[in-house]
Structure formats: C-alpha cells, structure tokens
Amino acid sequence: MPVVSIAEWEQFISQNPDAHLLQTAAWGRLKERFGWESAHVVHGRLGAQVLFRRLPAGLSLAYIPKGPVGLDQLDHPDWRGLAEDLDALCRARRVIFLKIEPDAWIKTGKDFTREMLGEAKEKGTLWFEACLPAEAAPPGFQISKHSIQPRRTLLVDLGGSEEALLNRMKQKTRYNIRLAQRHGVIVSSSGDIDLFYRLMQSTGERDQFGIHSLAYYRECYHLFQPLGGCDLLIAWHQNQPLAALMVFSQGKRSWYFYGASSNSQRELMPTYLLQWEAMRWARRQGCLTYDLWGVPDAEGAELEAQFTQRSDGLWGVYRFKRGFGGALLRAAGPWDRAYQPWLYRLYQLWMKRRTVD
C-alpha cells in the first residue's frame, strides 16, 4: 500500500495548497499529541491523512477529516485505487469502521444556488470546486447520521474592498463593529495562550459547552503560528481583555475555530470587532473565504424563523454569525465503511441512544 512519510505528505500538500487545514501534517501532529495516530496514503492525484484511535483488544477507529485531498467527484479515476489502499491500511490496523467527512459541499438544495456557483467561479474563488450530489456515497460506504465536524456553516466571501465586505454584512453587525471602535476597543495579535484559556473557561461556564485543555490550545498555536497559518487575536478595552479568537488559514481559505469572551463589558461588542479584524488578517494572508465553522444543521428558512427563540446547541451562535453576510452551505457526507459489521452496529445503537439522551 502506498503509505507515505510525513515529508512526502507535506510535499503532496504543497502541490495541493487549498487542501483543508484538517488534512495538513500540522493537524495530524496536533491530534497525535492527544491520543490519535496518523498515517498518510497517496494514490495518483488523491491523498488522505487518516487518523486512528486505538481501542481495547487491538481494535481501532479510523477517521479522515475533510478529505481525501483532491476528491471532487465520486467517479474520480484515482478513487478506486485510493479506496483499496485505505481498505488495506484499515484492515491491517483492525479498524471497526472508517469515517470520511469529505471536503465538499452538497450542490443541491435551497441553500446552494446556481447563482452562487456562477458568482464564485467568476471571482475565481474555490468555495464550490468540490461539489457532490446530496445523499450520495462511494461504493462500499454508507451515509452516516453522525458527523464529527459541523455539517452546516456560513462562508464569508472576502473578495473585493473592505467597504464591499462590510456592505455585505447586516446593518446591525456593521453598527456593532463601529460601536466597538468608537468606544476604544482595540484588537491586537498575542501569544498569550494562558489568557486565551482563561477566557475560554469563562465562556464555557457561561454558555455551558465543553472546551479543550490548555495544553491543546497551546500545542495548536505553537504548531500553526510559526507556519504563518494561525494568529491569536485579543480585543482589549483600557488594558482589560474582553474577547479572543484563534484564526487559521491554509491556501486561499481561512477558518474561525476557537473563540471566547469575558463576562464584563459585553455591551462594547468586542466580539464583532474581533471577527472583523480576523477577516482582515485572513485577507492579508491571501485568503478568499472565511469559514465561521458551525451553525445549526437546518435549512435557511428554519434558521431564520427560529433563531430568536432557540439557544440550544449551535443555535446560540447563529444569531451572531448570521450578521457577517456568509453563504449558508452544507457539507457532503459523512460516509462510513464498516470492517467489523457487528461492532459497527453496536456503535450505531450507542450513538442513537446518546442522541436521544
């Protein structure tokens, strides 16, 4: 099987500069520090970083986040060879099942219009280069109901002037950005991960969601920042930190993964200015899109009808993110391939019960 070294994988990614951040060697190294193992397979023009999680009795789980790199159609000529290589690797590691969350959008449905596709291609952006049919999976795989990364997101077009970008936002969002500026909120780059973590703790307690460890955020920053693919931005008012976020870039794309805010002076709207400065940072990196990374997995009409009444799950952040003018898109997949069918069925039952609970 054509398993390649880290150096060979980095060379492959350099030839595919718009591969997703989660397929980079740096992301693999991050996950390896926290209980995963990574392997890299290349077949022709396709490649995949595979993450493995060891289980008792010599078993394991396998996961390809936002890959394989280069897969833009289910009948890609190199797909069969890559799938065979992945099979051999998974069987050798006694994998119960392989989950793939492709780096592709669903091209059908109300939220994905021909007008958006045409506009993106005219601008030369890569938003919709990988578009797969809805509810389709490669031979040997099945559509799964259980995703790891958010299925639906808002993707902001960073093209044009800063004024044009602001004009694509909702009026209230523009107002809040300028309010923060008028009241003296400033945003600066920082390497203070301890401060960021304290803000994350406050946010997690306030909004009741889990956060990573301090070691995780520290390792993430120190892996990506020296590569120019990450920055930690902090919003300040009179030397008091009010909010912070980590922004990432890879090729022509950027992502907002982690953000936090304190419980004080929220009326100064520091998080709005922080997002604006993150977008400006991404533009300086040469990025064309800014992924706000996660909104409720619902159609646009449902989101607009319910966001003022709901605050559970990702509903709490949709009100905030919707104002930045992003396109609502839904990711293809996820796809599962079972190698130990009866254990895979136990996993499905466990996930079903967990969802109900």
Sequence and secondary structure as in RCSB ss.txt:
>XXXX:A:sequence
MPVVSIAEWEQFISQNPDAHLLQTAAWGRLKERFGWESAHVVHGRLGAQVLFRRLPAGLSLAYIPKGPVGLDQLD
HPDWRGLAEDLDALCRARRVIFLKIEPDAWIKTGKDFTREMLGEAKEKGTLWFEACLPAEAAPPGFQISKHSIQP
RRTLLVDLGGSEEALLNRMKQKTRYNIRLAQRHGVIVSSSGDIDLFYRLMQSTGERDQFGIHSLAYYRECYHLFQ
PLGGCDLLIAWHQNQPLAALMVFSQGKRSWYFYGASSNSQRELMPTYLLQWEAMRWARRQGCLTYDLWGVPDAEG
AELEAQFTQRSDGLWGVYRFKRGFGGALLRAAGPWDRAYQPWLYRLYQLWMKRRTVD
>XXXX:A:secstr
  EE HHHHHHHHHTSTTS GGGSHHHHHHHHTTTEEEEEEEETTEEEEEEEEE GGG EEEEEET SBT  STT
 TTHHHHHHHHHHHHHHTTEEEEEEE S EE  STTS HHHHHHHHHHT  TTSSEE TT   TT EE S  SS 
SEEEEEE  S HHHHHHTS HHHHHHHHHHHHTT EEEEE  HHHHHHHHHHHHHHHT     HHHHHHHHHHHG
GGTSEEEEEEEETTEEEEEEEEEEETTEEEEEEEEE SS GGG HHHHHHHHHHHHHHHTT SEEE   B SS H
HHHHHHTTT  STTHHHHHHHGGG  EEEEB   EEEESSHHHHHHHHHHHHHHHH 
